[in-house]
Amino acid sequence: MLYQYDQIGGDPEYLARVDGRDITFPEHIHENFEIIFVREGEDEITVNSVTETIRKGEAMLVFPNQVHSTASTYCRDIIFAFSPLFVQGYSSTKKNIVPVSGKFRPDEYLAHALETLSNDSSTAYKKGVLYLLLDQFEKQAIFTSKQHLNDNVLSELFLFIENSFAGECSLRDASAQIGYDYKYLSRLFKRSVGINFNEYVNNYRLAMACHLMLSTDKSILQCSEESGYSSVRSFNRNFKDKFNITPMQYRKQNGRYKK
């Protein structure tokens, strides 16, 4: 499945929880902290082009504005996204650095706390759990400096894709909108994300189509159109090239039968 969070919107107490199974989403970036805790199976998580396997009982902490993606074939996990303002005492000390690796293993108490933490928990409980987790992570983490310019430009590119994927979504249009040279953006995107802009947009559209096919009763044609494909034929071809099955087979395998 695919997950997305609403924009923070400046809410200093923003925290969202998603309980997922076999969650997959292509490279993206946002202003939240994110904790991915694996309850069963394993998850392949890539952060800034480094891929790590997270197994049962382990977690990954993603810092704000880090390019990251997740892909799994069998995994049950809990994902939390929360505003840096919610843990300002911690985030204010990390403005210029990021962890070399966000992988860690919460102790038994904190693993249980993650199971019980929810959107409806009290503010005091949320902050208590998050600060304890961050303290535990801090004791084993190694940090390195981050590149602010690249972060800002990538954020603008990902925001452009998020707003434009359903229609025309070209790197030339992005270049004109955000005011950076086309060739510079092309090199930066490939170096930072590992694939070129057009391939990423295609992956994003396929991920969105998967989400629509599993979470709605819309037809495959509707799902393909809302994901940015002008032709269901090209959608079917790209989908099979990527996943080795047709959209209809994918839907049936996941318990959805609508054509």
URFEN-V446431 format. One record per residue. N is the residue number from 1. RES is the residue in one letter. PHI is phi in whole degrees, -180 to 180 (none if undefined). PSI is psi in whole degrees, 0 to 359 (999 if undefined). NEAR is the number of other ideal C-beta (glycine too) atoms within 10 Angstrom. Layout:
N_RES_PHI_PSI_NEAR ; N_RES_PHI_PSI_NEAR
This chain:
1_M_none_180_15 ; 2_L_-130_143_19 ; 3_Y_-127_150_15 ; 4_Q_-145_150_14 ; 5_Y_-115_150_15 ; 6_D_-67_158_9 ; 7_Q_-64_149_12 ; 8_I_-60_317_19 ; 9_G_68_20_7 ; 10_G_82_3_8 ; 11_D_-71_115_12 ; 12_P_-71_347_11 ; 13_E_-113_25_11 ; 14_Y_-69_125_20 ; 15_L_-151_131_22 ; 16_A_-128_140_18 ; 17_R_-116_137_17 ; 18_V_-129_124_16 ; 19_D_-96_119_12 ; 20_G_-130_166_20 ; 21_R_-137_130_13 ; 22_D_53_50_16 ; 23_I_-76_133_19 ; 24_T_-135_133_21 ; 25_F_-152_138_21 ; 26_P_-72_177_23 ; 27_E_-54_134_23 ; 28_H_-155_177_19 ; 29_I_-150_145_21 ; 30_H_-156_177_20 ; 31_E_-93_5_14 ; 32_N_-88_158_22 ; 33_F_-77_153_25 ; 34_E_-141_132_22 ; 35_I_-117_125_26 ; 36_I_-113_115_25 ; 37_F_-112_122_24 ; 38_V_-89_123_21 ; 39_R_-95_332_16 ; 40_E_-159_143_12 ; 41_G_78_213_16 ; 42_E_-152_156_16 ; 43_D_-130_139_27 ; 44_E_-98_113_15 ; 45_I_-119_128_24 ; 46_T_-111_126_17 ; 47_V_-128_121_24 ; 48_N_49_49_21 ; 49_S_73_5_13 ; 50_V_-108_121_12 ; 51_T_-101_132_11 ; 52_E_-132_149_14 ; 53_T_-95_125_12 ; 54_I_-109_121_24 ; 55_R_-107_176_13 ; 56_K_-49_129_14 ; 57_G_88_353_14 ; 58_E_-101_166_19 ; 59_A_-141_161_24 ; 60_M_-126_129_22 ; 61_L_-105_120_22 ; 62_V_-106_128_24 ; 63_F_-82_160_20 ; 64_P_-56_140_20 ; 65_N_65_25_19 ; 66_Q_-96_132_19 ; 67_V_-70_126_21 ; 68_H_-150_158_22 ; 69_S_-148_164_20 ; 70_T_-140_144_27 ; 71_A_-151_129_16 ; 72_S_-150_151_20 ; 73_T_-102_333_10 ; 74_Y_-148_107_10 ; 75_C_-161_136_23 ; 76_R_-114_125_17 ; 77_D_-146_171_27 ; 78_I_-120_132_18 ; 79_I_-119_129_21 ; 80_F_-117_133_25 ; 81_A_-119_135_22 ; 82_F_-148_150_22 ; 83_S_-68_141_21 ; 84_P_-58_333_20 ; 85_L_-68_336_15 ; 86_F_-71_333_21 ; 87_V_-125_49_19 ; 88_Q_-60_328_11 ; 89_G_-60_331_9 ; 90_Y_-91_309_17 ; 91_S_-63_330_17 ; 92_S_-67_341_10 ; 93_T_-92_359_10 ; 94_K_-123_25_18 ; 95_K_-65_331_10 ; 96_N_-113_7_9 ; 97_I_-136_158_14 ; 98_V_-138_157_20 ; 99_P_-73_146_21 ; 100_V_-64_321_13 ; 101_S_-140_137_13 ; 102_G_-96_6_25 ; 103_K_-78_134_21 ; 104_F_-159_169_19 ; 105_R_-121_109_14 ; 106_P_-63_146_20 ; 107_D_-71_176_12 ; 108_E_-60_320_8 ; 109_Y_-63_314_11 ; 110_L_-73_328_19 ; 111_A_-62_317_16 ; 112_H_-66_321_11 ; 113_A_-62_321_18 ; 114_L_-64_324_19 ; 115_E_-64_326_12 ; 116_T_-95_343_9 ; 117_L_-68_134_22 ; 118_S_-144_172_14 ; 119_N_-61_333_11 ; 120_D_-94_359_8 ; 121_S_-62_156_16 ; 122_S_-66_155_8 ; 123_T_-59_320_11 ; 124_A_-62_318_8 ; 125_Y_-67_316_14 ; 126_K_-57_310_21 ; 127_K_-64_320_17 ; 128_G_-60_313_14 ; 129_V_-65_314_21 ; 130_L_-64_317_21 ; 131_Y_-67_324_14 ; 132_L_-65_319_15 ; 133_L_-63_314_26 ; 134_L_-65_324_19 ; 135_D_-66_318_11 ; 136_Q_-66_319_17 ; 137_F_-63_318_20 ; 138_E_-59_326_15 ; 139_K_-70_342_8 ; 140_Q_-120_358_11 ; 141_A_-87_151_17 ; 142_I_-115_134_8 ; 143_F_-114_155_13 ; 144_T_-139_161_9 ; 145_S_-72_153_8 ; 146_K_-113_160_17 ; 147_Q_-99_105_12 ; 148_H_-65_318_11 ; 149_L_-60_310_8 ; 150_N_-61_320_15 ; 151_D_-59_314_17 ; 152_N_-65_316_12 ; 153_V_-67_317_19 ; 154_L_-63_321_22 ; 155_S_-58_317_17 ; 156_E_-67_322_17 ; 157_L_-66_315_24 ; 158_F_-67_323_21 ; 159_L_-65_321_17 ; 160_F_-60_314_20 ; 161_I_-63_315_21 ; 162_E_-58_323_16 ; 163_N_-87_344_11 ; 164_S_-122_354_16 ; 165_F_-60_331_19 ; 166_A_-77_350_14 ; 167_G_-131_218_9 ; 168_E_-66_130_9 ; 169_C_-146_76_21 ; 170_S_-110_155_14 ; 171_L_-67_329_20 ; 172_R_-65_320_12 ; 173_D_-65_319_14 ; 174_A_-63_318_22 ; 175_S_-59_316_19 ; 176_A_-67_324_11 ; 177_Q_-74_318_14 ; 178_I_-98_353_15 ; 179_G_82_30_8 ; 180_Y_-120_152_15 ; 181_D_-61_137_10 ; 182_Y_-57_313_15 ; 183_K_-67_323_10 ; 184_Y_-63_314_11 ; 185_L_-63_321_20 ; 186_S_-62_314_16 ; 187_R_-66_316_12 ; 188_L_-61_315_18 ; 189_F_-64_313_24 ; 190_K_-64_319_14 ; 191_R_-68_321_10 ; 192_S_-82_322_18 ; 193_V_-100_334_24 ; 194_G_97_349_16 ; 195_I_-135_165_14 ; 196_N_-79_169_14 ; 197_F_-59_312_23 ; 198_N_-63_321_13 ; 199_E_-66_321_14 ; 200_Y_-63_315_24 ; 201_V_-60_318_21 ; 202_N_-63_316_22 ; 203_N_-62_320_19 ; 204_Y_-63_316_22 ; 205_R_-64_320_23 ; 206_L_-66_319_24 ; 207_A_-63_318_23 ; 208_M_-64_320_21 ; 209_A_-63_318_26 ; 210_C_-59_314_23 ; 211_H_-59_314_18 ; 212_L_-66_321_20 ; 213_M_-67_328_24 ; 214_L_-93_338_15 ; 215_S_-109_355_12 ; 216_T_-135_170_13 ; 217_D_-100_16_10 ; 218_K_-67_150_15 ; 219_S_-68_162_14 ; 220_I_-61_322_21 ; 221_L_-60_314_13 ; 222_Q_-63_318_16 ; 223_C_-63_319_24 ; 224_S_-69_319_27 ; 225_E_-67_318_18 ; 226_E_-72_345_16 ; 227_S_-95_2_22 ; 228_G_105_8_21 ; 229_Y_-96_126_22 ; 230_S_-83_346_10 ; 231_S_-134_126_11 ; 232_V_-67_333_17 ; 233_R_-64_314_10 ; 234_S_-67_325_12 ; 235_F_-62_311_22 ; 236_N_-60_319_16 ; 237_R_-65_312_13 ; 238_N_-65_322_19 ; 239_F_-64_314_26 ; 240_K_-68_323_14 ; 241_D_-62_324_10 ; 242_K_-81_317_13 ; 243_F_-113_356_13 ; 244_N_65_17_9 ; 245_I_-142_164_13 ; 246_T_-83_162_14 ; 247_P_-57_320_23 ; 248_M_-63_316_16 ; 249_Q_-63_320_13 ; 250_Y_-60_315_19 ; 251_R_-65_317_19 ; 252_K_-65_319_13 ; 253_Q_-62_334_9 ; 254_N_-105_20_13 ; 255_G_80_17_7 ; 256_R_-117_129_14 ; 257_Y_-116_353_9 ; 258_K_-66_136_14 ; 259_K_-78_999_8
